[in-house]
Amino acid sequence: MHASSRRNRVLRTAAVATAAFSSVALLVGCSSAPAEPAGGGDGGDSDKFVIGFQQPLGGQSWRETGLAALQALANQPEYVDKVEVVIVRTNDNDAAAQNSAMQNLIAQGVDAILFDPASSSGADAAIAQATAQGIPVLATGGPYDSEDVYVVSTDWGNAGTIGAEWLLENLGDDKNLLVLEGAAGVPLNDGTMPGVIETLEGGGATIVGQSTNGWNEATAQEATASLLRSNPDVGGVYSFLTGLQGVPEAFAAAGIPFVPVVGGSGYNGEACTLVDYADQGLTGNSVFGQPAIYAKGLEQAVLLLEGTEIEREQYYPPLEITQDNAAEFCLPDEAPNFQLGYNFPGLDITAEEIKQYFQG
C-alpha cells in the first residue's frame, strides 16, 4: 500500500489544550508571571504541600504528555488532599526565562520545585536561592549539573548508545549514515550526542550527512528529504528521540528503499509506522524515555517533603519499540502523536487520565 493511502499519519506538532483542575494551577507563556496556587481563589490550602513545576518547550508532545501525567497523579486520591502543583510553562528553551520563573516560584513560597532543565547551568541562581531557603529542587525529564539538585530522569546517555548499538548491529554492507540530532543547547541532547557519534564511528560507520530534527516529526521528514537529495545511497539513519515516522516517510516519498532507522519519540505513530511498513522491509528502533518521569518526579518530591530520604540521582532505563514488538504498542484508533510511555511503574496512570489533561 502506498504511503498516501495509509492511515492518516499527520506529521505535525500537537496543538495542546491543558486544563487546570482542583490541585493544579497552570500558567502558560511568560514565565515571569506570578504563580497562583490552585484549589480555588482563596490562595490554596495551607495544609497542602505547594510544589512548583517549570516546563520549557511547551507544546512539544513528549513534554505535554509528561505534564498531563503529573497533573493526573496530583489529582489521584493519594495526592489530591496533600499537594498543590503550580505549573509555569514557557514555549521556548530560554534558560534565563526558566531561572526567572523558578525565582518567582520561590517568591510565591512553594515548598519544592520541579523543573525540566532548559540548560545544564542556566538555573544556578534560582537553585542557589532555593537551597539557601531550604527549598528542595528536583530536575525531572533531564539531568542538571549541580550537587544541590536531585535528578529524576531517564538515562538519556544510555538511551543514545542503545540506539546507536542497535543501528550498528542492523546495518548491512553500507556503513554510511545520516544523523539527526534533537535540539542543540538542551542538556539531554548535548550530553548524549557526543557518545552517540563516538559509538557509531567507533563501530565502523561513516556519517555522511547531519542535520537536526527539532524533536518534531515533520522537521525530521524535511531534514531527511534534504539530506537524501545529496546522499541517496545510505545504509541507515540515526535520529535522536524523534524520527521513526518522519524518516521512513522521506524515504517512501523519494522512492528509496528503506534502511534501518533509529528514532525515539515514543509516539504512537512510530510504532504504527513500523507495523504499516513491515511488509516493505522497514526495520527500526524507537528508544525513548517515558514522559511520565514528570509524575515520578512529583512522587519523589512529595516523599522528600514528608521526610523520606530519596536517592540524589535516579536514572531510569528507556523503553524500546522495534519491528519485533511494534504491534503490541501500536494503537490504531489513537492519533499518531499520542505519546506512549504515559505511565510509570508503580504510579498507575491510565490513558484515560492522560486524555483528560492532554488534547492533541
HELIX and SHEET records of a PDB file:
HELIX    1   1 ALA A    3  SER A    5  5                                   3    
HELIX    2   2 SER A   61  ALA A   74  1                                  14    
HELIX    3   3 PRO A   77  VAL A   80  1                                   4    
HELIX    4   4 ALA A   95  ALA A  107  1                                  13    
HELIX    5   5 ASP A  124  ALA A  132  1                                   9    
HELIX    6   6 TRP A  156  ASN A  170  1                                  15    
HELIX    7   7 PRO A  187  GLY A  202  1                                  16    
HELIX    8   8 GLU A  217  SER A  230  1                                  14    
HELIX    9   9 GLY A  246  ALA A  254  1                                   9    
HELIX   10  10 ASN A  268  ASP A  276  1                                   9    
HELIX   11  11 ALA A  278  GLN A  280  5                                   3    
HELIX   12  12 ILE A  293  LEU A  305  1                                  13    
HELIX   13  13 ALA A  326  PHE A  329  1                                   4    
HELIX   14  14 ALA A  351  TYR A  357  1                                   7    
SHEET    1   A 7 VAL A  24  VAL A  28  0                                        
SHEET    2   A 7 VAL A  83  ARG A  89  1                                        
SHEET    3   A 7 PHE A  49  GLN A  55  1                                        
SHEET    4   A 7 ALA A 112  PHE A 115  1                                        
SHEET    5   A 7 VAL A 137  THR A 140  1                                        
SHEET    6   A 7 VAL A 149  THR A 154  1                                        
SHEET    7   A 7 GLU A 313  TYR A 316  1                                        
SHEET    1   B 6 THR A 206  THR A 212  0                                        
SHEET    2   B 6 ASN A 176  GLU A 181  1                                        
SHEET    3   B 6 GLY A 236  SER A 239  1                                        
SHEET    4   B 6 VAL A 261  VAL A 262  1                                        
SHEET    5   B 6 GLY A 284  PHE A 288  1                                        
SHEET    6   B 6 LEU A 319  THR A 322 -1                                        
END                                                                             
